[in-house]
């Protein structure tokens, strides 16, 4: 199953850390607008 970053944040990041994640994502958009976001998941 493929998941967007927004879906990942909503379902996997604890609520108390979502604001921090949002700020980091905004910072990255500002300083590296050409960057691409992708998730990879490794099962343990």
BELMOZI-V261981 format. One record per residue. N is the residue number from 1. RES is the residue in three letters. OMEGA is omega in whole degrees, 0 to 359 (* if undefined). D_CENTER is the distance of its C-alpha to the mean C-alpha in whole Angstrom. Layout:
{{N RES OMEGA D_CENTER} {N RES OMEGA D_CENTER}}
This chain:
{{1 UNK 179 17} {2 UNK 184 14} {3 UNK 175 11} {4 UNK 178 8} {5 UNK 178 5} {6 UNK 178 6} {7 UNK 179 9} {8 UNK 181 7} {9 UNK 182 6} {10 UNK 187 9} {11 UNK 187 11} {12 UNK 180 10} {13 UNK 180 9} {14 UNK 183 12} {15 UNK 182 13} {16 UNK 180 14} {17 UNK 184 11} {18 UNK 177 9} {19 UNK 179 11} {20 UNK 178 10} {21 UNK 179 7} {22 UNK 179 8} {23 UNK 178 10} {24 UNK 179 9} {25 UNK 178 7} {26 UNK 178 10} {27 UNK 180 12} {28 UNK 177 11} {29 UNK 180 12} {30 UNK 187 15} {31 UNK 180 16} {32 UNK 184 15} {33 UNK 180 15} {34 UNK 182 16} {35 UNK 178 13} {36 UNK 179 11} {37 UNK 172 8} {38 UNK 180 8} {39 UNK 172 8} {40 UNK 184 11} {41 UNK 179 13} {42 UNK 177 16} {43 UNK 179 18} {44 UNK * 20}}
